[in-house]
Amino acid sequence: MSDQSPNCPNCNSSYSYQDGALWICPECFHEWTPTEASSTESSPEKPRFLDANGVQLQTGDTVVVAKDLKVGSGTLKSGTKVKNIRLLDEPEDDHDISCKIPGFGSMYLKCSVVKKAK
């Protein structure tokens, strides 16, 4: 085991630990090998868009709002289905999804408040 444990490539936690050949993050439960971490760090990659459960999102996906959100004078209820999302290359005020929601119109959402629809 090395003196310095690597930060988690998923959530950047500094509390990772080694278990056999794998590194494990106790905060997000991500497991990786040292070769995965080095290839992730060395290749400049588009930002990864992960939903509230850690599932990769793509433009065109359908998602479900994971918790009630106050929007203006109304509330976007948990369970609201949002179709055909568009992921933003450059986040808008920390929001990385652009979408249209019936009854609310165009808006931005964060990946952390949605879950990919099955």
Buried (B, 14 or more C-beta within 10 A) or exposed (E): EEEEBBBBBBBEBEEBEEEEEBBBBEEBEBEBEEEBBEEEEEEEEEEEBBBBEEBEBEEEBBBBBBEEBEBEEEEBEEEBEBEEBEBBEEBEEEBBBBBEBEEBEEBBBBBEBBBBEE
